[in-house]
Amino acid sequence: MRKNQGKKTVLSQQSAKKHQLIKLK
């Protein structure tokens, strides 16, 4: 469970970064 949660947080952070880059463009 903990490992899964860690992966989810990392994925959410990556997606958030992608959204920020798209917004900047």
QUITAWO-V996283 format. One record per pair of residues at least 24 apart in sequence whose ideal C-beta (glycine too) atoms are under 7 Angstrom apart, sorted by the first residue. I is the first residue (numbers start at 1). J is the second residue. If there is no record, write none. Layout:
# QUITAWO-V996283
i=I j=J
i=I j=J
This chain:
# QUITAWO-V996283
none
